[in-house]
Amino acid sequence: MILNIHALQLDSVWEDKAANFGKVRAQLGASRPAAGSLIVLPEMFGTGFSCAVDLTAECEGGETEVFLKSLAAEHQSCVLGGVVTRGNDGKARNQALAVSPDGHVLARYTKMRPFSLGGEADVHVRGGTPVLFEYGGFKISPLVCYDLRFPELARDAVKMGAEVLVYMAAWPVKRFQHWITLLQARAIENQAYVVGVNRTGADPQFSYNGRSLVVDPHGVIIADAGEREHAITTQIEHEVISGWRAQFPGLRDAGLI
């Protein structure tokens, strides 16, 4: 089984959902994904990494969710994008939302480690557990940005059966080397594909240099978006995961599979 990964490296306009929806549509128009792809957008792509929840947060089924569903239907692909959702308790959550080509929500993951250094922990409630969804023959776990620094979250996802770990992010340029190293580490230690989709450009607080990556289960970078705003496409192969896990017993020795 082969799955096409289509990663959008976006320079999000600060707190302007309409402008960012337009940017996403333009990128997908310029580089159309094949039907059946997994399209991945950065963390909070619609607003940038803003803590102004009065502007960012939506109820479930809000405008960002509607937009992601429209993309999935138009491109007949699974779309995984960042959204801030306000729960029944009125509190905001930084989430990764996966929607299928027929408009169903496949997964709604809440970021488990809000970024306290950036003030996020003051406005977003942390999630409780990883989630898993299946698409194109792969078991996929979405995670968000700062989660990358906590290897136990990826481990828990692998215990659930994850074969692909997807990190959507707004990861600042001053720590970009951490981003690259940690994505490779998560791939190596979990014998999994890792997809990291970061934004580029700048907002009032941080600057970003993209470097969206796809890393294979051996830790080899197989796609690198560089620093400019654009979309990249690559393929992942299920046989690479299953073959390496069967050949090298790391996960078995850890009691994970």
C-alpha positions, 0 to 999 in steps of 0.5 A: 500500500502506498499513500500520497502525502501532500503537505502545505507549508503556509505563511498564515496571515495573522488572525485572518481566516478568510485570507488563509482559506484563500491561500490554502485554496491557491496552493492546492490549485497550483499543486493539485494532490492526487485523489486519495491523498492525505493533505496536511496543513499547519497548526492553527493555519487559519489564524496563526498561533494566536492566543486570542481565543475570542477570535480563534475559537469556534464551536464544533462544526464551525467555519474552519471545519466546514472549510476542511470538509469542502477541501476534502470533498473537492480533492477527494482526499483526507484533510488534516488541519489545525483548528481551535474548538470551544467545547461544551464547557466553554473552554478552547482547545488546540486541535488537529481535525481529520476529515474524510473525502465524504465529509466525516470526521475521522479524528479530533485530537486535542493538543496534550502539551499546550506551549506554556512559554508562548502563553498557550497553557493559559487559554487552551485546555490540554487533551488527555490521550492520543487518537488514531484513525485509519486512511489509505491502509495506514494507522495515523496519529495526529499530534501538535507542535510542542507535543513533539518534545514529549516522546511518551505521547508518540509512544502511547500512539504506537501502543495504540497501533500508530504507523504514521505520526503527523505533527502539525506545527508553528515551530519558530526558526530559533529552534528549527534544529530541534524540530528536525532532530526530534522528527527524526528521533520520533521516526527512529525510536517508533519505527514509523513514518513521521510527517512534520508540517510547519508554517513559514513567515512571521507573526507578531511574536515569532519568525518561522522557517518552515522545513516541513519534513517527511521522515521514513522509519529509518530516520531518513528525510525523504521530503523537505519543503525548505523555507518558502511557502508552497506545497510538497508531495511524497509517497509513503509505503506500508511495506517499509514500516511492516518490513522494518518492524518485522526485521528489527525487534525494537518495538517488540522488545519494548513490549509495544507490539 
